[in-house]
Amino acid sequence: MLRVFVVATVLGAMSGPATNAGKPPWLWTLDERIAGCVDDAARHARFLRELPSVRDAAPGWSPINGAVEPELFLPHELLGEFVRSTNIGTPHGVHVRPNYRPAIERAGGDYDPFWTAIDSAASDYLSLMKTSAEAQRAAHGHANLSQLQEQICRAQAKMSQLLHDKLGTIALDQFLYTNVAPSLHLWVRDASDTAQTLRQREGGCQ
């Protein structure tokens, strides 16, 4: 099952993420990210830290606050959230995209070619996400999407690979961890987020 962002607000260009790590969040390895996500002591510490700010926090769930630990998001998650929130096929995406112009230009990118690359690579993924949303609406939130979720997972991984190849791995990850991660807040079910499942999702659920 894919992780679900229960709070996810894209704010555009940020001044930079806060982190306690000894290196920038975009340079963390997948192994380091996963270890930080699943460590029991770290999970408990994050839970206690966020507890005063939430109305109901059930045991067995832990938060990832992108303003504090952006490095714990996986690259495909950040990219997926980014392309959904900037989807040119939605009024919200049309409104949000210009907010990223300064960040894109600071990263050395050209604004229009950047979005052309995003739109091309994300087309299959966004189409599947639209199908998923329509199925849920038709079933009043009770659709069985297990097969579709696997397709989405594969499409998300393919999109990530295409864009990392096109835009450069370090450049794209620096953009995502600097401008997308800090505005995201995620609660995850600990039992569902094992090292194996996280690695499988990053690899396209293969």
C-alpha positions as CSV (number, residue, x, y, z in Angstrom):
1,M,0.0,0.0,0.0
2,L,1.3,3.4,-0.9
3,R,1.9,6.0,1.8
4,V,-0.7,8.7,2.0
5,F,0.0,12.3,2.7
6,V,-2.5,13.4,5.3
7,V,-1.2,16.9,5.3
8,A,0.6,18.2,2.2
9,T,0.7,21.8,1.3
10,V,3.0,23.0,-1.4
11,L,4.4,26.5,-0.6
12,G,6.7,27.0,-3.5
13,A,10.3,28.1,-3.1
14,M,11.5,27.6,0.4
15,S,14.5,29.1,2.1
16,G,15.8,25.6,2.7
17,P,15.0,22.6,4.9
18,A,15.9,22.2,8.5
19,T,17.8,19.0,9.2
20,N,19.8,17.5,12.0
21,A,21.8,15.4,9.6
22,G,25.5,15.9,8.9
23,K,24.9,16.3,5.2
24,P,22.2,17.8,3.0
25,P,19.0,15.7,2.7
26,W,19.3,15.3,-1.0
27,L,22.6,13.4,-0.6
28,W,21.3,10.8,1.7
29,T,21.4,7.2,0.4
30,L,18.3,5.1,0.1
31,D,19.6,2.9,2.9
32,E,20.1,5.9,5.2
33,R,16.6,7.2,4.5
34,I,15.0,3.8,5.1
35,A,17.0,3.2,8.3
36,G,15.8,6.6,9.6
37,C,12.2,5.8,8.7
38,V,12.0,2.4,10.4
39,D,14.1,2.9,13.5
40,D,11.8,2.2,16.5
41,A,13.5,4.8,18.8
42,A,13.4,7.5,16.1
43,R,9.8,6.7,15.4
44,H,8.9,7.1,19.0
45,A,10.8,10.3,19.4
46,R,9.0,11.8,16.3
47,F,5.6,10.6,17.7
48,L,6.3,12.3,21.1
49,R,7.5,15.5,19.4
50,E,4.4,15.9,17.2
51,L,1.9,14.7,19.8
52,P,1.1,18.1,21.3
53,S,0.1,19.5,17.9
54,V,-2.4,16.8,16.8
55,R,-5.9,16.1,18.1
56,D,-5.7,12.3,17.8
57,A,-2.5,10.3,17.4
58,A,-2.9,6.6,17.5
59,P,-0.2,4.3,18.7
60,G,1.5,2.4,15.8
61,W,1.6,5.6,13.7
62,S,4.6,7.9,13.4
63,P,5.0,11.3,11.6
64,I,7.5,12.6,9.2
65,N,7.8,16.4,9.3
66,G,9.5,17.7,6.2
67,A,10.5,20.9,7.9
68,V,12.5,18.9,10.5
69,E,13.5,15.6,8.8
70,P,13.1,16.1,5.0
71,E,15.7,13.4,4.4
72,L,13.2,10.7,5.5
73,F,11.0,11.2,2.5
74,L,11.9,8.9,-0.4
75,P,12.7,10.7,-3.7
76,H,9.7,9.1,-5.6
77,E,7.3,10.3,-2.9
78,L,8.5,13.9,-3.2
79,L,8.3,13.8,-7.0
80,G,4.8,12.2,-6.9
81,E,3.5,14.9,-4.6
82,F,5.2,17.6,-6.7
83,V,3.7,16.5,-10.0
84,R,0.2,16.0,-8.5
85,S,0.2,19.5,-6.9
86,T,1.5,21.2,-10.1
87,N,-0.7,19.2,-12.5
88,I,-1.4,21.6,-15.4
89,G,-4.7,19.8,-15.9
90,T,-6.1,21.3,-12.6
91,P,-6.8,24.9,-11.7
92,H,-4.6,24.4,-8.6
93,G,-1.6,23.3,-10.7
94,V,-2.0,26.2,-13.0
95,H,-2.0,28.6,-10.0
96,V,0.9,26.9,-8.2
97,R,3.4,26.4,-11.0
98,P,4.6,30.0,-11.2
99,N,5.5,29.9,-7.6
100,Y,8.4,27.6,-8.5
101,R,9.9,29.8,-11.1
102,P,12.6,31.3,-8.8
103,A,13.5,27.9,-7.5
104,I,13.8,26.4,-11.0
105,E,16.0,29.3,-12.1
106,R,18.1,29.2,-9.0
107,A,18.8,25.5,-9.8
108,G,20.0,26.5,-13.2
109,G,17.0,25.3,-15.1
110,D,14.9,26.9,-17.9
111,Y,11.3,27.4,-16.8
112,D,9.4,26.2,-19.9
113,P,11.7,23.2,-20.8
114,F,11.5,22.1,-17.1
115,W,7.7,21.8,-17.2
116,T,7.8,20.2,-20.6
117,A,10.0,17.4,-19.1
118,I,7.8,17.1,-16.1
119,D,4.6,16.9,-18.2
120,S,6.0,14.3,-20.6
121,A,7.4,12.0,-17.9
122,A,4.3,12.3,-15.6
123,S,1.6,11.7,-18.1
124,D,1.1,8.0,-17.4
125,Y,1.3,8.4,-13.7
126,L,-1.2,11.3,-13.6
127,S,-3.6,9.4,-15.9
128,L,-3.6,6.4,-13.5
129,M,-4.1,8.8,-10.5
130,K,-7.1,10.3,-12.2
131,T,-8.5,6.8,-12.9
132,S,-8.0,5.9,-9.2
133,A,-9.8,9.1,-8.0
134,E,-12.7,8.5,-10.4
135,A,-13.0,4.8,-9.2
136,Q,-13.1,5.9,-5.6
137,R,-15.7,8.6,-6.3
138,A,-17.9,6.0,-8.1
139,A,-17.6,3.5,-5.3
140,H,-18.0,6.2,-2.6
141,G,-14.6,5.6,-1.2
142,H,-14.8,1.8,-1.2
143,A,-13.2,0.8,-4.5
144,N,-10.7,-2.1,-4.5
145,L,-7.7,-0.4,-6.0
146,S,-5.0,-3.0,-5.2
147,Q,-4.2,-3.8,-8.8
148,L,-4.4,-0.2,-9.8
149,Q,-2.1,0.8,-7.0
150,E,0.6,-1.6,-8.3
151,Q,0.3,0.1,-11.7
152,I,0.6,3.5,-10.1
153,C,3.6,2.4,-8.2
154,R,5.3,1.2,-11.3
155,A,4.4,4.4,-13.2
156,Q,5.7,6.5,-10.4
157,A,9.0,4.7,-10.4
158,K,9.3,5.0,-14.2
159,M,8.5,8.7,-14.0
160,S,11.1,9.2,-11.3
161,Q,13.8,7.4,-13.4
162,L,12.9,9.4,-16.6
163,L,13.2,12.7,-14.8
164,H,16.3,11.9,-12.9
165,D,17.9,10.9,-16.2
166,K,16.6,14.0,-17.9
167,L,17.3,16.6,-15.2
168,G,20.2,15.0,-13.3
169,T,19.9,13.0,-10.1
170,I,21.6,15.5,-7.7
171,A,20.0,18.6,-9.3
172,L,16.5,17.1,-9.2
173,D,16.9,15.7,-5.7
174,Q,18.3,19.0,-4.4
175,F,15.3,20.8,-5.9
176,L,12.8,18.3,-4.3
177,Y,14.3,18.2,-0.9
178,T,14.8,22.0,-0.8
179,N,11.5,23.2,-2.3
180,V,9.0,20.3,-1.8
181,A,9.9,18.3,1.3
182,P,9.8,21.2,3.9
183,S,6.1,21.8,3.3
184,L,5.0,18.2,3.7
185,H,3.8,16.4,6.8
186,L,3.1,12.7,6.7
187,W,1.7,10.2,9.2
188,V,2.5,6.5,8.4
189,R,1.4,3.2,9.8
190,D,4.6,1.7,11.3
191,A,3.5,-1.9,10.5
192,S,3.1,-1.0,6.8
193,D,6.4,0.8,6.5
194,T,9.1,-1.9,6.8
195,A,12.5,-1.6,5.2
196,Q,11.4,-4.1,2.6
197,T,8.2,-2.3,1.6
198,L,9.8,1.1,1.4
199,R,12.6,-0.3,-0.8
200,Q,10.0,-2.0,-3.0
201,R,8.0,1.2,-3.4
202,E,11.1,3.2,-4.4
203,G,11.9,0.4,-7.0
204,G,8.4,0.5,-8.5
205,C,6.9,-2.4,-6.4
206,Q,8.8,-4.9,-8.4
